[in-house]
Amino acid sequence: MSGTQGLTPNPTGTVSPAEVARVKQKAATLSVVASIVLTLAKFGAAILSGSLALMTDALQGLIDIGSTMFTWFAVRAADKPADDEHHYGHGKFEALAALLETAILFGLSGAILWEAANRLWSGSEPHVAVTPLVIGVLLFSLMVDATRWRTLTMVAKETRSEALAAEALHFATDFVGTALVLLGLILTRMGVPMADSATALALAVFMIATAVKLGRRTVDTLIDAAPKGVAERLREAAQGVAGVVNVEWLRLRPAGGVVQGEIGIQVSRTLPLDRVSAIKDDLLRALAVVEPDSALTVTANPVQVDDETALERVLLIALKMKVPVHHVSVHTIGGRLAVSLDMEVDAQLPLGEAHEVATRLENAIRAEFGGETEVDTHIEPMETGQPSGHNAPWEVVEAIGKAIAQEAAEAGGPIRDVHSVRVRETRNGLVVNYHCRADGALDVAAVHRAVDKIERKVREARPDVCRLVSHAEPAVPPEKPRALP
């Protein structure tokens, strides 16, 4: 709503709820004042002229005062935040105000219709005095009604206030009604018989049509009918958010100018929780662009997607069971799926309990892929603490670095330029970390096989090494020699 008439955006370019409430309450207050002034003027003119149409218009003004007062209270109540008794806020107070406006229009139009029909049926109409003062009051009323109809329409559109929209429609009816009264008085002055009663009858019919239109919209709000077209736009925006597999359901309800509701989406079950949370945040931002005045909650349901691999499904099962696994291999042998993996458990856990964990994991994998699936688990001890260590002497680092470089050279493979060698002494043995280079065009599997071959040779030569961690980097291609000028 940034940049709209009457509302002042904050530095972020949006309009705060307090600013919206201020504008709505100001418009409602001015409407009350205008209703009082016009009603008093119309009553005076009706008494002077004796016009039924003008007296009807003045009586409608009395009801206008009551309805505008109720609208003022409803707008103030609707702006209150949610509390323990009203979990969705107080927005429906505006719908109640609009419903009262509808009832007033029906009641008033019915009374006018009855009196005008009786006069037309009997053929008798009292003398109507059309004076310049009466004409002036009506012209002033037309000007005020047109001004507040335009003002309330703009504020209602900006703030999405149902009560102010109903009030604006009411004053549009007043404008048309006053115009009809003025027309009737002019025709009466020209000598047209029964013009005043006929004008009052036309005014009553117009008010009934207006009440029907207002009542239909108000009832839709009270029974939580979804705003037309909003669900389609929100659903389309949700489908375009990365990570949303499908929109399962969308429930919307209007309340005090705000569209409230819930949206249920499907996401891949292999996603971590932080990624799901990010998808929900992205979704809310996308929906706010389509419908800025919306308050939606998002429910994300995990589902299996079509492009989910067998490896992802195995890792997901282990993740749900909180069992650390690595070296997971999945292949098909003779039409049957075979899964092998390394499973880590507490080093102090008895073998019997560890085997039960492995059995539960294997059964879960078979339940996912079928009972004929071959599953083998290798149980490994997991370091639950953080063993202390320290840097090895420089001569040890130099000796191991030379051993790695020598094995790389003798292997004749793609690994070269061994550097950044670090050796730490721990109670389990030496932990070696090093960097090396290989052709960047090689695939990861080929580089991994070459590194494994080197590490096996090094561990055979140095039994005190308990672990080697290599970091392979793409080799920088040599610069092409520049051509001589």
Secondary structure as UniProt FT lines:
FT   TURN            2..3
FT   TURN            5..6
FT   TURN            11..12
FT   HELIX           17..49
FT   HELIX           52..78
FT   TURN            87..88
FT   HELIX           92..122
FT   HELIX           132..159
FT   HELIX           162..189
FT   TURN            190..191
FT   TURN            193..194
FT   HELIX           195..222
FT   TURN            223..224
FT   TURN            228..229
FT   HELIX           230..239
FT   TURN            242..243
FT   STRAND          246..255
FT   TURN            256..257
FT   STRAND          258..268
FT   TURN            269..270
FT   HELIX           273..290
FT   STRAND          294..303
FT   TURN            306..307
FT   HELIX           310..320
FT   TURN            321..322
FT   STRAND          325..333
FT   TURN            334..335
FT   STRAND          336..346
FT   TURN            347..348
FT   HELIX           351..369
FT   TURN            371..372
FT   STRAND          374..382
FT   STRAND          389..391
FT   HELIX           394..411
FT   STRAND          416..426
FT   TURN            427..428
FT   STRAND          429..438
FT   TURN            440..441
FT   HELIX           444..461
FT   TURN            463..464
FT   STRAND          465..474
//
